[in-house]
Amino acid sequence: MKKNLVWLASYIKSGNTWMRFLLVNYLLDREEPLPISEIGRYTYGDMAARAFQRVAGRPLTDLSLREIHDLRPAVQRLYAEARDDIVLVKTHSLAGTIYGTATVQPALTRCSLYIVRNPLDVAVSRTHHLGQDTEESVAAMGDPSNMFMGDNKATVFQPAGTWSQHVLSWIDSKPLKTLMVRYEDLLEDAERELTRALQHMGMPVDSGRVRKAVAFSSFDELSRQEKESGFQEASPKSAAFFRRGSSGEGGTRLTQESLERLYRDHKAVIERLGYAKSFHDLGLR
């Protein structure tokens, strides 16, 4: 059994797509940026309905959530067999067991990268992506039963749980060999963080290629391409997938009630990951 899956995991709107472009631009080592429309050729997704349909052999619309979830091990084996070298797999699922089946198969996993972002900014970015209001986003981030639902035609559901549950399920998982990468650290020094990721994956690191991959994966470049040709992963409920690419927006966009709930629901993880100051600066203790 191949053990070659590299999970690119995150709660939704936390920087997963940016990391995918950084890695793919590095691995391809081309002389021009990867067209954003081609990212699906080099990475897989554990929410891609096409793979589940192939394994099921019948329409997913005929299946229950449990029946779809039970297909995940077979889908992941399919991905592992697709290539001899590493296989990059995007996921917004938490790492755990539901309906008696694990969301992620350690036996197929080489390692994992978990991209985490200040929940203040996740709440706002999630709001734009899903077409919700901020209160709905904050409530969902604290809901243990929360799932990112699919239409069973393009995507299938992903169990998420609370933001805190999601984060801890990955960063505390020894079997999945997880390296945590903070979105804010990527903003500060993307070359350093990409180098850490490559080293964790056991890949050779070339500093020149790293610099080029960072330039080719910049927010300005990705946003430019989206404006010119669109992006297949963009939500129909949002004006753009690559919207701001910054940090600190959450503190100015959330209501006091939402700020207090977000801090109350996730205080322990917020403090553990070094995000407490951004809440303290807003008067929350």
Backbone as CSV, one residue per row, in Angstrom:
resi,resn,N_x,N_y,N_z,CA_x,CA_y,CA_z,C_x,C_y,C_z
1,MET,0.843,-1.202,0.000,0.000,0.000,0.000,0.878,1.252,0.000
2,LYS,0.619,2.144,-0.927,1.402,3.366,-1.010,1.088,4.292,0.160
3,LYS,2.106,4.967,0.634,1.967,5.929,1.728,2.490,7.266,1.206
4,ASN,1.745,7.852,0.278,2.259,9.015,-0.438,1.332,10.230,-0.441
5,LEU,0.238,10.178,0.325,-0.664,11.324,0.368,-0.094,12.407,1.282
6,VAL,-0.032,13.620,0.780,0.329,14.787,1.585,-0.916,15.643,1.700
7,TRP,-1.468,15.700,2.904,-2.705,16.439,3.123,-2.419,17.928,3.292
8,LEU,-3.125,18.742,2.535,-3.103,20.198,2.690,-4.432,20.537,3.343
9,ALA,-4.404,20.634,4.650,-5.627,20.732,5.433,-5.794,22.114,6.035
10,SER,-7.052,22.531,6.150,-7.356,23.791,6.825,-8.860,23.885,7.036
11,TYR,-9.246,24.689,7.995,-10.626,25.129,8.064,-10.835,26.025,6.844
12,ILE,-12.071,26.120,6.389,-12.353,26.873,5.171,-11.876,28.328,5.269
13,LYS,-11.348,28.855,4.175,-10.884,30.245,4.041,-9.746,30.567,5.008
14,SER,-8.766,29.657,5.046,-7.628,29.860,5.945,-6.288,29.889,5.227
15,GLY,-6.272,29.770,3.906,-5.020,29.832,3.173,-4.626,28.547,2.480
16,ASN,-5.512,27.565,2.437,-5.230,26.288,1.798,-4.850,26.446,0.329
17,THR,-5.631,27.246,-0.381,-5.387,27.408,-1.818,-4.053,28.088,-2.088
18,TRP,-3.696,29.058,-1.262,-2.397,29.716,-1.405,-1.268,28.695,-1.247
19,MET,-1.360,27.845,-0.236,-0.326,26.831,-0.034,-0.251,25.875,-1.220
20,ARG,-1.376,25.519,-1.775,-1.360,24.630,-2.942,-0.602,25.263,-4.102
21,PHE,-0.854,26.536,-4.363,-0.153,27.195,-5.465,1.336,27.330,-5.174
22,LEU,1.696,27.625,-3.928,3.111,27.701,-3.572,3.810,26.377,-3.861
23,LEU,3.211,25.287,-3.420,3.840,23.980,-3.605,3.890,23.565,-5.073
24,VAL,2.792,23.757,-5.783,2.760,23.327,-7.185,3.694,24.178,-8.036
25,ASN,3.718,25.478,-7.822,4.658,26.319,-8.569,6.100,25.918,-8.276
26,TYR,6.374,25.519,-7.042,7.727,25.065,-6.711,8.037,23.739,-7.409
27,LEU,7.139,22.784,-7.297,7.403,21.454,-7.832,7.511,21.457,-9.354
28,LEU,6.710,22.286,-10.026,6.755,22.341,-11.493,7.995,23.074,-11.996
29,ASP,8.417,24.091,-11.255,9.622,24.865,-11.600,9.576,25.408,-13.033
30,ARG,8.449,25.998,-13.385,8.302,26.576,-14.713,8.863,27.996,-14.754
31,GLU,8.880,28.557,-15.936,9.373,29.922,-16.097,8.253,30.943,-16.093
32,GLU,7.054,30.506,-15.847,5.920,31.411,-15.721,4.938,30.810,-14.721
33,PRO,4.088,31.633,-14.103,3.177,31.119,-13.079,2.212,30.075,-13.623
34,LEU,1.873,29.123,-12.780,0.859,28.145,-13.135,-0.464,28.862,-13.375
35,PRO,-1.130,28.632,-14.515,-2.476,29.180,-14.686,-3.392,28.637,-13.608
36,ILE,-4.166,29.509,-12.978,-4.960,29.056,-11.846,-5.995,28.004,-12.264
37,SER,-6.355,27.986,-13.523,-7.323,26.992,-13.993,-6.742,25.584,-14.009
38,GLU,-5.407,25.454,-13.863,-4.758,24.147,-13.952,-4.452,23.529,-12.597
39,ILE,-4.800,24.189,-11.502,-4.419,23.676,-10.185,-5.007,22.278,-9.937
40,GLY,-6.185,22.008,-10.491,-6.813,20.709,-10.305,-6.085,19.570,-10.992
41,ARG,-5.177,19.883,-11.906,-4.390,18.843,-12.579,-3.284,18.311,-11.683
42,TYR,-2.908,19.084,-10.675,-1.749,18.736,-9.852,-2.085,18.491,-8.383
43,THR,-3.307,18.745,-7.995,-3.744,18.450,-6.633,-5.128,17.824,-6.692
44,TYR,-5.423,17.000,-5.705,-6.743,16.399,-5.592,-7.500,17.055,-4.446
45,GLY,-8.789,16.713,-4.330,-9.589,17.222,-3.236,-10.436,16.114,-2.654
46,ASP,-10.514,16.053,-1.321,-11.306,14.977,-0.725,-12.794,15.288,-0.745
47,MET,-13.140,16.374,-1.457,-14.549,16.728,-1.618,-14.994,16.596,-3.078
48,ALA,-14.106,16.119,-3.948,-14.399,16.059,-5.383,-15.377,14.928,-5.690
49,ALA,-16.572,15.282,-6.121,-17.621,14.288,-6.340,-17.244,13.278,-7.419
50,ARG,-16.449,13.700,-8.394,-16.107,12.798,-9.500,-15.443,11.520,-8.996
51,ALA,-14.522,11.653,-8.037,-13.837,10.472,-7.507,-14.798,9.583,-6.722
52,PHE,-15.685,10.195,-5.943,-16.663,9.417,-5.182,-17.624,8.690,-6.132
53,GLN,-17.995,9.381,-7.200,-18.883,8.773,-8.198,-18.209,7.560,-8.841
54,ARG,-16.927,7.692,-9.144,-16.185,6.590,-9.765,-16.159,5.374,-8.851
55,VAL,-15.934,5.600,-7.565,-15.879,4.493,-6.609,-17.263,3.896,-6.375
56,ALA,-18.284,4.773,-6.267,-19.640,4.304,-5.968,-20.257,3.546,-7.125
57,GLY,-19.998,4.001,-8.347,-20.573,3.357,-9.510,-22.039,3.667,-9.720
58,ARG,-22.553,4.655,-8.991,-23.942,5.091,-9.165,-24.073,6.531,-8.691
59,PRO,-25.147,7.207,-9.044,-25.278,8.623,-8.688,-25.184,8.854,-7.180
60,LEU,-24.413,9.850,-6.804,-24.265,10.166,-5.392,-25.562,10.704,-4.802
61,THR,-26.405,11.244,-5.654,-27.682,11.755,-5.167,-28.577,10.642,-4.620
62,ASP,-28.219,9.385,-4.939,-28.979,8.246,-4.414,-28.475,7.800,-3.045
63,LEU,-27.362,8.391,-2.585,-26.715,7.919,-1.372,-26.952,8.849,-0.189
64,SER,-26.926,8.288,0.996,-27.016,9.074,2.230,-25.644,9.653,2.560
65,LEU,-25.602,10.575,3.520,-24.325,11.133,3.950,-23.409,10.020,4.454
66,ARG,-23.966,9.102,5.200,-23.146,8.004,5.720,-22.583,7.156,4.581
67,GLU,-23.391,6.851,3.597,-22.919,6.032,2.480,-21.830,6.757,1.699
68,ILE,-21.974,8.049,1.542,-20.931,8.826,0.867,-19.655,8.816,1.695
69,HIS,-19.800,9.054,2.998,-18.619,9.086,3.859,-17.892,7.744,3.863
70,ASP,-18.630,6.659,3.792,-18.014,5.332,3.798,-17.146,5.077,2.562
71,LEU,-17.287,5.917,1.548,-16.481,5.790,0.334,-15.098,6.433,0.471
72,ARG,-14.892,7.231,1.516,-13.647,7.994,1.630,-12.382,7.127,1.600
73,PRO,-12.310,6.017,2.334,-11.087,5.202,2.245,-10.777,4.747,0.825
74,ALA,-11.795,4.343,0.079,-11.578,3.889,-1.299,-11.145,5.043,-2.195
75,VAL,-11.734,6.219,-1.996,-11.337,7.402,-2.765,-9.879,7.737,-2.487
76,GLN,-9.483,7.671,-1.234,-8.101,7.994,-0.882,-7.128,6.960,-1.427
77,ARG,-7.528,5.690,-1.473,-6.685,4.673,-2.117,-6.545,4.966,-3.604
78,LEU,-7.621,5.414,-4.216,-7.591,5.784,-5.633,-6.572,6.895,-5.876
79,TYR,-6.580,7.900,-5.001,-5.617,8.999,-5.123,-4.186,8.503,-4.924
80,ALA,-3.983,7.643,-3.933,-2.641,7.154,-3.643,-2.070,6.357,-4.811
81,GLU,-2.942,5.648,-5.525,-2.490,4.837,-6.659,-2.293,5.657,-7.923
82,ALA,-2.728,6.905,-7.911,-2.678,7.723,-9.125,-1.259,8.087,-9.530
83,ARG,-0.344,8.166,-8.540,1.028,8.568,-8.842,1.995,7.776,-7.974
84,ASP,3.231,7.688,-8.468,4.255,6.999,-7.691,4.887,7.923,-6.662
85,ASP,4.920,9.231,-6.971,5.523,10.176,-6.042,4.439,10.773,-5.144
86,ILE,4.709,11.905,-4.509,3.751,12.473,-3.570,2.465,12.908,-4.269
87,VAL,1.379,12.812,-3.545,0.066,13.215,-4.038,-0.481,14.268,-3.081
88,LEU,-0.685,15.478,-3.583,-1.196,16.573,-2.762,-2.722,16.510,-2.744
89,VAL,-3.294,16.489,-1.542,-4.747,16.381,-1.398,-5.253,17.505,-0.496
90,LYS,-6.101,18.328,-1.046,-6.738,19.399,-0.290,-7.895,18.845,0.532
91,THR,-8.039,19.343,1.770,-9.199,18.966,2.568,-9.595,20.073,3.527
92,HIS,-10.902,20.202,3.725,-11.438,21.055,4.779,-12.142,20.209,5.840
93,SER,-11.958,18.885,5.767,-12.540,17.996,6.765,-11.692,18.007,8.033
94,LEU,-12.340,17.829,9.171,-11.559,17.618,10.378,-10.993,16.206,10.341
95,ALA,-9.950,15.965,11.107,-9.354,14.636,11.163,-10.003,13.886,12.320
96,GLY,-10.840,12.933,12.000,-11.541,12.207,13.051,-12.379,11.096,12.464
97,THR,-13.225,10.521,13.275,-14.071,9.408,12.855,-15.531,9.803,12.982
98,ILE,-16.269,9.671,11.903,-17.714,9.859,11.939,-18.359,8.669,11.228
99,TYR,-19.558,8.330,11.647,-20.246,7.161,11.099,-19.368,5.906,11.152
100,GLY,-18.400,5.899,12.073,-17.541,4.731,12.222,-16.382,4.650,11.257
101,THR,-16.208,5.669,10.399,-15.144,5.665,9.396,-14.275,6.903,9.552
102,ALA,-12.957,6.734,9.515,-12.039,7.855,9.644,-12.111,8.749,8.414
103,THR,-12.029,10.052,8.627,-12.042,10.987,7.500,-10.739,10.929,6.713
104,VAL,-9.663,10.564,7.375,-8.338,10.528,6.754,-7.672,9.203,7.108
105,GLN,-7.046,8.565,6.128,-6.422,7.267,6.328,-4.922,7.413,6.611
106,PRO,-4.486,7.237,7.862,-3.052,7.354,8.166,-2.193,6.384,7.368
107,ALA,-2.737,5.203,7.054,-1.956,4.191,6.334,-1.545,4.649,4.944
108,LEU,-2.244,5.655,4.400,-1.931,6.181,3.066,-1.202,7.521,3.131
109,THR,-0.991,8.026,4.353,-0.519,9.392,4.551,0.987,9.470,4.760
110,ARG,1.616,10.293,3.937,3.045,10.577,4.127,3.228,11.613,5.228
111,CYS,2.468,12.710,5.152,2.491,13.749,6.167,1.363,14.725,5.865
112,SER,1.208,15.706,6.735,0.146,16.695,6.567,0.683,18.096,6.836
113,LEU,0.122,19.057,6.132,0.356,20.472,6.394,-0.978,21.063,6.806
114,TYR,-1.026,21.693,7.963,-2.267,22.306,8.417,-2.082,23.815,8.456
115,ILE,-2.863,24.520,7.629,-2.781,25.973,7.569,-3.857,26.546,8.480
116,VAL,-3.442,27.327,9.457,-4.367,27.898,10.423,-4.324,29.421,10.316
117,ARG,-5.474,30.034,10.561,-5.598,31.490,10.416,-6.360,32.048,11.621
118,ASN,-6.055,33.279,11.977,-6.759,33.935,13.075,-8.273,33.804,12.856
119,PRO,-9.006,33.250,13.837,-10.444,33.060,13.634,-11.219,34.346,13.403
120,LEU,-10.680,35.475,13.824,-11.312,36.761,13.511,-11.428,36.938,12.000
121,ASP,-10.342,36.655,11.308,-10.329,36.826,9.852,-11.037,35.686,9.131
122,VAL,-10.965,34.481,9.708,-11.701,33.356,9.122,-13.193,33.660,9.086
123,ALA,-13.705,34.210,10.185,-15.139,34.499,10.272,-15.597,35.442,9.171
124,VAL,-14.800,36.491,8.910,-15.174,37.463,7.887,-15.022,36.878,6.489
125,SER,-13.904,36.202,6.229,-13.675,35.627,4.899,-14.695,34.534,4.601
126,ARG,-15.029,33.745,5.615,-16.046,32.707,5.475,-17.394,33.319,5.131
127,THR,-17.689,34.444,5.740,-18.943,35.154,5.484,-19.081,35.510,4.006
128,HIS,-18.019,36.060,3.439,-18.055,36.452,2.028,-18.142,35.231,1.113
129,HIS,-17.405,34.184,1.458,-17.343,33.008,0.589,-18.672,32.258,0.536
130,LEU,-19.344,32.159,1.680,-20.567,31.370,1.761,-21.837,32.203,1.675
131,GLY,-21.698,33.518,1.567,-22.868,34.375,1.446,-23.705,34.441,2.706
132,GLN,-23.053,34.301,3.857,-23.750,34.396,5.131,-23.497,35.753,5.767
133,ASP,-24.179,36.027,6.892,-23.792,37.203,7.658,-22.784,36.758,8.715
134,THR,-22.110,37.709,9.336,-21.029,37.363,10.249,-21.537,36.587,11.458
135,GLU,-22.751,36.903,11.921,-23.294,36.181,13.071,-23.477,34.695,12.737
136,GLU,-23.948,34.391,11.521,-24.106,32.996,11.100,-22.755,32.294,11.043
137,SER,-21.746,32.984,10.529,-20.422,32.380,10.433,-19.849,32.072,11.804
138,VAL,-19.953,33.018,12.715,-19.421,32.811,14.061,-20.162,31.675,14.756
139,ALA,-21.483,31.610,14.586,-22.262,30.524,15.179,-21.832,29.177,14.607
140,ALA,-21.645,29.096,13.295,-21.236,27.842,12.658,-19.853,27.411,13.138
141,MET,-18.966,28.369,13.363,-17.614,28.051,13.820,-17.624,27.453,15.224
142,GLY,-18.710,27.628,15.959,-18.824,27.063,17.287,-19.767,25.883,17.378
143,ASP,-20.188,25.361,16.224,-21.176,24.278,16.171,-20.487,22.938,15.931
144,PRO,-20.507,22.021,16.904,-19.838,20.723,16.729,-20.396,19.886,15.581
145,SER,-21.624,20.156,15.169,-22.228,19.363,14.094,-22.049,20.009,12.718
146,ASN,-21.303,21.099,12.647,-21.188,21.838,11.389,-20.494,21.008,10.303
147,MET,-21.041,21.092,9.099,-20.452,20.446,7.927,-20.401,21.457,6.793
148,PHE,-19.418,21.318,5.920,-19.394,22.076,4.678,-20.103,21.208,3.645
149,MET,-21.313,21.574,3.306,-22.142,20.717,2.471,-21.786,20.847,0.990
150,GLY,-21.970,19.768,0.240,-21.776,19.776,-1.198,-23.095,19.506,-1.901
151,ASP,-23.052,19.534,-3.227,-24.275,19.287,-3.997,-24.327,17.862,-4.538
152,ASN,-23.275,17.058,-4.245,-23.153,15.667,-4.714,-23.041,15.562,-6.228
153,LYS,-22.780,16.686,-6.868,-22.522,16.704,-8.313,-21.095,17.164,-8.587
154,ALA,-20.708,18.279,-7.965,-19.327,18.754,-8.062,-18.551,18.419,-6.796
155,THR,-19.226,18.522,-5.647,-18.557,18.289,-4.369,-19.437,17.470,-3.436
156,VAL,-18.787,16.802,-2.487,-19.498,16.096,-1.425,-19.249,16.828,-0.112
157,PHE,-19.983,16.445,0.909,-19.879,17.133,2.186,-18.539,16.858,2.869
158,GLN,-18.143,17.810,3.713,-16.943,17.663,4.522,-17.296,17.949,5.981
159,PRO,-17.105,16.985,6.874,-17.387,17.225,8.287,-16.372,18.204,8.861
160,ALA,-16.856,19.241,9.539,-15.952,20.289,10.017,-15.883,20.376,11.533
161,GLY,-17.031,20.240,12.218,-17.053,20.478,13.648,-16.811,21.945,13.945
162,THR,-16.424,22.246,15.155,-16.111,23.634,15.494,-14.734,23.997,14.946
163,TRP,-14.462,25.285,14.906,-13.127,25.721,14.467,-12.062,25.125,15.377
164,SER,-12.285,25.158,16.679,-11.300,24.616,17.621,-11.115,23.117,17.435
165,GLN,-12.218,22.387,17.299,-12.122,20.945,17.073,-11.330,20.643,15.802
166,HIS,-11.606,21.412,14.777,-10.945,21.215,13.489,-9.434,21.391,13.636
167,VAL,-9.035,22.496,14.242,-7.605,22.780,14.418,-6.930,21.668,15.217
168,LEU,-7.472,21.349,16.374,-6.835,20.376,17.257,-6.808,18.975,16.660
169,SER,-7.833,18.641,15.865,-7.875,17.293,15.283,-6.680,17.045,14.375
170,TRP,-6.172,18.092,13.766,-5.025,17.962,12.870,-3.696,18.185,13.578
171,ILE,-3.567,19.280,14.318,-2.240,19.610,14.853,-1.816,18.669,15.975
172,ASP,-2.774,18.000,16.612,-2.437,17.062,17.674,-2.413,15.615,17.204
173,SER,-2.517,15.395,15.904,-2.553,14.036,15.376,-1.142,13.550,15.039
174,LYS,-0.609,12.682,15.851,0.708,12.112,15.566,0.689,11.193,14.343
175,PRO,-0.344,10.356,14.165,-0.349,9.475,12.979,-0.315,10.229,11.655
176,LEU,-0.852,11.461,11.629,-0.905,12.215,10.377,0.318,13.104,10.173
177,LYS,1.237,13.113,11.142,2.524,13.819,11.008,2.312,15.247,10.499
178,THR,1.639,16.033,11.320,1.188,17.349,10.888,2.165,18.466,11.235
179,LEU,2.462,19.292,10.248,3.180,20.544,10.458,2.170,21.681,10.384
180,MET,2.102,22.496,11.418,1.189,23.641,11.411,1.883,24.852,10.785
181,VAL,1.180,25.507,9.878,1.664,26.728,9.241,0.633,27.825,9.490
182,ARG,1.036,28.895,10.127,0.107,29.996,10.369,0.027,30.891,9.132
183,TYR,-1.199,31.241,8.760,-1.428,32.117,7.615,-0.667,33.421,7.782
184,GLU,-0.667,33.942,8.992,0.008,35.209,9.265,1.516,35.094,9.074
185,ASP,2.070,33.921,9.349,3.493,33.703,9.115,3.789,33.614,7.620
186,LEU,2.849,33.055,6.857,2.998,33.052,5.400,3.022,34.471,4.858
187,LEU,2.164,35.328,5.388,2.146,36.722,4.961,3.466,37.414,5.298
188,GLU,4.002,37.092,6.450,5.236,37.740,6.918,6.450,37.284,6.136
189,ASP,6.540,35.975,5.871,7.723,35.433,5.193,7.341,34.133,4.492
190,ALA,6.805,34.255,3.308,6.334,33.075,2.570,7.486,32.156,2.182
191,GLU,8.655,32.720,1.903,9.795,31.872,1.547,10.187,30.967,2.705
192,ARG,10.205,31.520,3.890,10.553,30.716,5.074,9.536,29.601,5.305
193,GLU,8.247,29.941,5.203,7.211,28.955,5.489,7.124,27.891,4.403
194,LEU,7.331,28.268,3.150,7.356,27.272,2.077,8.543,26.336,2.265
195,THR,9.674,26.870,2.670,10.848,26.040,2.943,10.554,25.044,4.052
196,ARG,9.916,25.481,5.128,9.536,24.581,6.224,8.627,23.462,5.712
197,ALA,7.659,23.835,4.876,6.721,22.845,4.349,7.441,21.802,3.497
198,LEU,8.322,22.248,2.628,9.054,21.327,1.758,9.944,20.397,2.575
199,GLN,10.602,20.938,3.580,11.450,20.105,4.438,10.623,19.065,5.171
200,HIS,9.441,19.462,5.634,8.566,18.526,6.337,8.123,17.395,5.413
201,MET,7.937,17.714,4.138,7.534,16.717,3.156,8.693,15.828,2.720
202,GLY,9.917,16.189,3.116,11.078,15.424,2.710,11.554,15.749,1.308
203,MET,11.210,16.952,0.842,11.583,17.372,-0.506,12.876,18.180,-0.477
204,PRO,13.702,18.085,-1.530,14.895,18.942,-1.612,14.482,20.397,-1.762
205,VAL,15.247,21.285,-1.153,14.906,22.712,-1.170,15.952,23.491,-1.946
206,ASP,15.489,24.239,-2.932,16.339,25.132,-3.720,15.849,26.556,-3.483
207,SER,16.680,27.402,-2.944,16.249,28.744,-2.549,15.775,29.574,-3.727
208,GLY,16.395,29.398,-4.881,15.973,30.138,-6.061,14.577,29.728,-6.505
209,ARG,14.319,28.444,-6.487,12.981,27.956,-6.837,11.943,28.415,-5.822
210,VAL,12.334,28.464,-4.559,11.419,28.940,-3.526,11.025,30.389,-3.792
211,ARG,12.011,31.231,-4.082,11.713,32.652,-4.361,10.786,32.785,-5.562
212,LYS,11.051,31.997,-6.590,10.230,32.061,-7.797,8.811,31.586,-7.504
213,ALA,8.670,30.503,-6.757,7.339,29.982,-6.431,6.542,30.996,-5.630
214,VAL,7.202,31.688,-4.707,6.524,32.709,-3.907,6.055,33.860,-4.801
215,ALA,6.891,34.277,-5.723,6.501,35.354,-6.643,5.348,34.916,-7.540
216,PHE,5.415,33.687,-8.026,4.381,33.178,-8.931,3.052,32.918,-8.207
217,SER,3.104,32.828,-6.876,1.899,32.521,-6.100,1.431,33.715,-5.275
218,SER,1.908,34.886,-5.584,1.538,36.077,-4.811,0.044,36.368,-4.956
219,PHE,-0.509,37.056,-3.958,-1.921,37.414,-4.026,-2.203,38.249,-5.265
220,ASP,-1.310,39.166,-5.583,-1.516,40.019,-6.766,-1.597,39.186,-8.033
221,GLU,-0.719,38.181,-8.138,-0.717,37.332,-9.335,-1.974,36.485,-9.409
222,LEU,-2.351,35.854,-8.302,-3.543,35.009,-8.294,-4.804,35.836,-8.533
223,SER,-4.868,37.011,-7.933,-6.023,37.889,-8.123,-6.101,38.375,-9.562
224,ARG,-4.951,38.695,-10.153,-4.922,39.142,-11.555,-5.470,38.064,-12.470
225,GLN,-5.026,36.829,-12.255,-5.500,35.744,-13.095,-6.998,35.508,-12.920
226,GLU,-7.475,35.600,-11.673,-8.904,35.386,-11.451,-9.728,36.455,-12.165
227,LYS,-9.267,37.695,-12.126,-9.997,38.772,-12.795,-10.022,38.567,-14.307
228,GLU,-8.954,37.989,-14.844,-8.861,37.798,-16.288,-9.641,36.572,-16.772
229,SER,-9.593,35.493,-15.995,-10.159,34.241,-16.505,-11.077,33.511,-15.543
230,GLY,-11.284,34.066,-14.341,-12.123,33.393,-13.360,-11.379,32.272,-12.665
231,PHE,-12.053,31.655,-11.685,-11.447,30.557,-10.929,-12.534,29.562,-10.585
232,GLN,-12.318,28.301,-10.947,-13.369,27.295,-10.813,-13.769,27.033,-9.370
233,GLU,-12.928,27.385,-8.411,-13.251,27.146,-7.005,-13.945,28.337,-6.348
234,ALA,-14.160,29.397,-7.091,-14.837,30.566,-6.538,-16.285,30.229,-6.220
235,SER,-16.784,30.832,-5.162,-18.178,30.618,-4.778,-19.084,31.551,-5.568
236,PRO,-20.230,31.063,-6.041,-21.178,31.947,-6.743,-21.756,33.013,-5.810
237,LYS,-21.530,32.836,-4.512,-22.058,33.797,-3.535,-21.054,34.890,-3.188
238,SER,-19.864,34.828,-3.801,-18.821,35.800,-3.507,-18.328,36.437,-4.793
239,ALA,-17.968,37.705,-4.717,-17.499,38.427,-5.898,-16.159,37.912,-6.385
240,ALA,-15.323,37.425,-5.464,-13.997,36.937,-5.845,-13.502,35.937,-4.828
241,PHE,-12.731,34.949,-5.293,-12.121,33.986,-4.379,-10.931,34.635,-3.689
242,PHE,-10.064,35.251,-4.486,-8.902,35.948,-3.940,-9.325,37.387,-3.644
243,ARG,-9.865,37.592,-2.434,-10.567,38.832,-2.117,-9.652,39.904,-1.545
244,ARG,-8.855,39.556,-0.510,-7.995,40.550,0.125,-6.580,40.021,0.363
245,GLY,-6.465,38.805,0.851,-5.147,38.251,1.113,-4.391,38.979,2.198
246,SER,-5.087,39.360,3.268,-4.462,40.121,4.341,-4.902,39.566,5.685
247,SER,-4.481,40.213,6.758,-4.921,39.834,8.096,-5.338,41.080,8.861
248,GLY,-6.148,40.878,9.887,-6.567,41.991,10.722,-7.935,42.552,10.412
249,GLU,-8.585,42.046,9.360,-9.880,42.583,8.966,-10.975,42.240,9.967
250,GLY,-10.871,41.065,10.586,-11.941,40.593,11.446,-12.262,41.507,12.603
251,GLY,-11.247,42.137,13.177,-11.471,42.998,14.320,-12.290,44.231,14.026
252,THR,-12.394,44.595,12.758,-13.144,45.794,12.381,-14.494,45.476,11.767
253,ARG,-14.776,44.194,11.493,-15.986,43.835,10.761,-17.015,43.068,11.587
254,LEU,-16.610,42.551,12.732,-17.519,41.753,13.545,-18.195,42.606,14.610
255,THR,-19.424,42.272,14.933,-20.140,42.964,16.002,-19.532,42.585,17.350
256,GLN,-19.802,43.389,18.360,-19.286,43.088,19.687,-19.783,41.730,20.176
257,GLU,-21.034,41.425,19.888,-21.594,40.138,20.293,-20.854,38.982,19.633
258,SER,-20.552,39.138,18.341,-19.836,38.084,17.624,-18.405,37.950,18.135
259,LEU,-17.760,39.065,18.396,-16.404,39.020,18.941,-16.369,38.264,20.265
260,GLU,-17.323,38.587,21.126,-17.361,37.944,22.437,-17.636,36.454,22.309
261,ARG,-18.533,36.075,21.406,-18.846,34.655,21.225,-17.653,33.907,20.652
262,LEU,-16.993,34.502,19.680,-15.844,33.857,19.058,-14.756,33.597,20.096
263,TYR,-14.504,34.586,20.939,-13.468,34.441,21.959,-13.894,33.416,23.012
264,ARG,-15.142,33.457,23.405,-15.649,32.527,24.408,-15.593,31.079,23.901
265,ASP,-15.993,30.880,22.663,-16.052,29.521,22.104,-14.671,28.907,21.888
266,HIS,-13.662,29.739,21.631,-12.378,29.204,21.175,-11.181,29.725,21.967
267,LYS,-11.424,30.218,23.166,-10.377,30.891,23.941,-9.131,30.038,24.107
268,ALA,-9.293,28.771,24.450,-8.130,27.920,24.718,-7.235,27.784,23.487
269,VAL,-7.838,27.566,22.329,-7.039,27.397,21.105,-6.485,28.743,20.639
270,ILE,-7.268,29.794,20.785,-6.797,31.134,20.447,-5.522,31.463,21.221
271,GLU,-5.518,31.160,22.495,-4.343,31.441,23.326,-3.188,30.514,22.968
272,ARG,-3.491,29.262,22.712,-2.424,28.305,22.377,-1.692,28.683,21.100
273,LEU,-2.426,29.211,20.118,-1.833,29.487,18.810,-1.303,30.906,18.665
274,GLY,-1.377,31.689,19.738,-0.792,33.023,19.700,-1.678,34.104,19.125
275,TYR,-2.980,33.875,19.119,-3.908,34.865,18.578,-4.587,35.709,19.667
276,ALA,-4.242,35.475,20.915,-4.941,36.157,22.009,-4.769,37.672,21.956
277,LYS,-3.595,38.149,21.563,-3.358,39.593,21.570,-4.352,40.340,20.691
278,SER,-4.700,39.759,19.549,-5.634,40.445,18.654,-6.999,40.597,19.304
279,PHE,-7.355,39.665,20.188,-8.611,39.778,20.931,-8.457,40.723,22.113
280,HIS,-7.313,40.651,22.787,-7.074,41.550,23.912,-7.079,43.001,23.448
281,ASP,-6.536,43.250,22.265,-6.522,44.611,21.730,-7.928,45.156,21.490
282,LEU,-8.897,44.251,21.393,-10.288,44.640,21.191,-11.049,44.688,22.518
283,GLY,-10.297,44.535,23.628,-10.919,44.637,24.943,-11.461,43.339,25.490
284,LEU,-11.135,42.206,24.847,-11.650,40.918,25.281,-10.602,40.200,26.135
285,ARG,-11.031,39.705,27.292,-10.122,39.033,28.205,-10.705,37.715,28.676
